Amino acid sequence: MPQALCMFDAEQRLIVCNQNYIDVFRADPAVVVPGVTLREIFEHGVRIGNYPGKTADELVARRLEAVSRADGRAYDQRMADGRIISVAIETMETGGWLGMFEDVTELRRADRERADAVAAIQEKNLLLDATLESMAQGLCVFDSDLRVVVRNRRYLDHFGLGERDAEPGMRVFDIIAKSVRDGIHPPGKDAEAVFEEFRRGLSISQDMVLQRRLGSGRILAMRSRPMAHGGWVVTYDDITDRERAADELREQHRRFDAALNNMAHGLCMLDEDLNLIVCNRRYLDMYGMSPDVVRPGVTMRAIVEHSIAAGNYTRATPDELLQSYFERLRQGEFLSHRRLSDGRIFKVLYQPMPHGGWVAVHEDVTERQKAEEHIAHLAHHDSLTGLPNRVLFRQRMAEGLEQMARSGEPLALLCLDLDHFKSINDTLGHPVGDVLLGMVARRLQSAVEGHGTVARLGGDEFAILLHGADLARAEELARRLVRLMSDPFVVEEHLINSGISIGIALAPQDASGGDHLMKCADLALYRAKLDGRAMFRFFEPDMSRRLEARRALELDLRKALQADEFHLVFQPQVGSRDMRLLGFEALLRWDRPGHGPVSPAEFIPLAEETGLILSLGEWVLASACAAATRWPESVQVAVNLSPVQFKDRSLVAVVRRALRETGLPASRLELEITEAVLLQNDERTIAMLHELRDMGVRIAMDDFGIGYSSLSYLRSFPFDKIKIDRSFIADIDTNRDNAAIVRAMADLGASLRIETTAEGIETPEQLAVARNCGCTQVQGYLVSPPRQESDVPDLIARLRAGEGLA
């Protein structure tokens, strides 16, 4: 019997067990014998290391609890050696119970791998959808059972189908049957005949094309490509116009030359012996060939030799090119891409002519290819300066650290901030600031001279990674940069004196990991700014003042909750169209005795690091719920949760207790989380979110759009709201890229039936753009700054009275 079994009587004494039970728990058979008690068995398990950190009392209590609620369903138990044991308990009429145990370690590992694979696929699907809908061709992907996996709009248009006529999972036969009934295919062909024709098309080589004539007279070129793991990718080009043009060429030979030489693409026709029949001027111009050489009757070999002589192919011989052509021509119609020695890319379609010979159409797709490469470039480069962005810089730093670990070659990391950049932006405007950033980037690159990586991390933050750089070389570069940046910039007749502050960290002497190295450089940068800006500082282990201040802050933070130094302020959230009050976000504030107000950005991370966030978060939740009970029933309250709180198993109980003790309905509470919560990739976290949502609590994703995988997380949990990060809103009225991103987020929210809130609305112009982009809710100083709880009733009255902005 593969399962481990044991049976205990009502006094918790072992009646019987099988050998598998002893093997699963690696117990001593001399100990686990009939008559031994459950406690003795667990005491034995604790002694042999099965349950580190647990006592026999705890284990017995947990097992008896499982027996008391035994319903035949299994639960998982993790052993000290990492194995996962499935445990199922069934009670017996005699008062005893039967335990069934099974090692499911590999099964659970497979479940996790499958879930990870699904998440990766879902993320890629978003990119795939956008790509599919931009294609000029119709495309449909079928699985090995000939069911639809994905298709684009062009495919539906080709066959007169609606969105529901070809949904993922539908059989291709059913789709064909629908289009046959609608008269899309030629009369006289039933669904079985069309389906069989389609199946034959799948068996044709991927470089060949099957033409399909529709009932409307349109002609589609069907290309199929088998996938490695089963299924096919099938594309459809509407080649009707091209086929009609070929017919007209045969029928109207006298006008052939004029039509031919006005084509946008290069074209040549070859007879069955591969001698040139005719070519157009565009074909000659594309390849830089002479009409005196490339003329009717010349052989294909002569054309190839002349093309090589013109410099189009510097790494191929005539025999190699001809052999490639001949192999493809034997397959029938085919499409290929050629990259010339000067970098241009041509798409060439070879089609057999009805009476023998070939017609080849040559299209210059260089610009299209460059556009695609540009899109890929933007994913890893800053659009304003062209420098590597944070993602690419972290990759380069990781590669450099790996090289350092192998060869011992040191690294220097320089973190740089422009001095007074915010005041420049505020005084001269963001367009001037953008131009300044571009000029700074060029100066930095000129100083590094290709000996390192210069990146823009965001805002006015730059970074430089130097390979093989010791302290002296890093110092020499830093001095040069400070001196170089001290020269004024001239932007639109403005003379700008900015300067730069630099923090330097060296690997491996300061740190050997990327995050630690960056932290060291940031500390040094912070020191440079404290010391007066326009200077550089190396990281020093004894940079203690900041750490001492942090320790003092931590000590005061530990006392603050008991000393009643915290209070909440509330900022309204309103409908973007009617400005109707929907709720308030509760924001935590701390008035530190002797220091005054402390920024949440300073004390919240510290509370998270020290674990104080748990008690602090419980107080915030209870206080916010209590405050909301004094508001109208239609007004909700939103509370931010820290990722650290999700590591506490009691979070759901804390929320439930706050609602119970204050009497606030769960539907009036909204919990805001950030991507950092989901980055834990913990099944327990997702389970807690579902449990909270099942209670009726609303869940919102805060700071949406700035994370690495924000889009994929929308598929991992059904959020009620996404809050677009204020970094996208700050210049939404002047930055078209940000406006486009916000519109895309709002469209995504609408398609998923998720509310979208634009945070940080401070001006009427930002509000207008946010509305136009489709955001359903807004929050920010334009509506109202955060208010004390005593001010909330008056604010509610004003907003409900229709005064709109508070």
ABEGO torsion letter per residue (X at the ends): XABBBBBBBAAGBBABBBAAAAAAAGBBAAABBBGBBAAAAAAAAAAAGABBGBBAAAAAAAAAAAAAABAGBBBBBBBAAGBBBBBBBBBBAAGBBBBBBBBAAAAAAAAAAAAAAAAAAAAAAAAAAAAAAABABBBBBBBAAGBBABBBAAAAAAAGBBAAABBBGBBAAAAAAAAAAAGABBBGBBAAAAAAAAAAAAABBAABBBBBBBAAGBBBBBBBBBBAAEEBBBBBBBAAAAAAAAAAAAABAAAAAAAAAABABBBBBBBAAGBBABBBAAAAAAAGBBAAABBBGBBAAAAAAAAAAAGABAABBAAAAAAAAAAAAAAEBBBBBBBBAAGBBBBBBBBBBAAEEBBBBBBBAAAAAAAAAAAAAAAABBAAAGBBBAAAAAAAAAAAAAAAAAAGBBBBBBBBBBBGAAAAAAAAEAAAAAAAAAAAAAAAAAAAGGABBBBBAEEABBBBBBBGBBAAAAAAAAAAAAAAAABBBBBGGBBBBAEBBBBBBBOAAABABAAAAAAAAAAAAAAAAAAGEGBBBBBBAABAAAAAAAAAAAAAAAAAAAAGABBBBBBBBBBAAAGBBAEBBBBBBBBBBGAEBBBAAAAAAAAAAAGAAAAAAAAAAAAAAAAAAABBAABBBBBBBBAAAAABAAAAAAAAAAAAAAGBBAAABBBBBBAAAAAAGBAAAAAAAAAAAAAGBBBBBBGBGABAAAAAAAAABBBABBBBBAAAAAAAAABAAAAAAAAAAAAAAAAAGBBBBBBGBABAAAAAAAAAAGBABBBEAAABBBBBAAAAAAAAAAAAAGAGBX
